[in-house]
Amino acid sequence: MKVIYIASPYTHGDTADNVRRQIQAAHEIMDMGHAPIAPLLSHFLAIHQYRPEHEWRQADLAVLQKCDAVVWLPGFSAGATEEVKVATEHGIPVCMGMAVLRDWLNKDYMKNIQQRSE
């Protein structure tokens, strides 16, 4: 099971729709048999208690560095751009959209099966 970090817009555009898109992606990742990390769920934590944006980013980047891959959903986002930069610096694969993530996961799965049969 791979841990997949979801990078996507939050404040640009409709915030509620951005959160919904990330939740939808998280369910798709779970349907593929993997564990999603959906940092926009912090939207609901922030409703309960305010924290400065930099605290959320620090926490998100710490979690991201433990992930197997990042999927970058479409749309402009300074935060997602930073997340992708950090992933790249740490050698974490970045998939541009869900279709690319599916392809990457399938290739990784096939590679593991090949290695087991050798």
Steps between C-alpha positions, in 0.01 A plus 500: 500500500642836393442827687397769252507872585243713317622848397233734368365856511328622815456877505492565123149449369216353705649375828213258568530355149877467541453305823233283332737421209771390740257282696387342173863430406558347844212258445635409155840425655335282764302322225836419339612338825729774626510749789426864414631801685251783442647813661195710413312310770676749728226736374274333757762518775540872431127552552543368853817694586693762307866442418722715277546369148874439551420246775278302262769511230771380738283207610404417141861504381608275788233243405574532128860393556375164634288425191570268209367740235317828444205549268465860382141591414443773237477868588731776616624478858810650658473242780471203263790637295711510817391146591600369159836678527568338838392158368735535204788607726442185710476267200129436549321430169247764393204395285323772306136400557312185592547327163879529529482377860303193387762428233785544749334270754433235234861508378626476859265207565617316188865565591445348847333190351791458258754527782315237708496253211875527436 
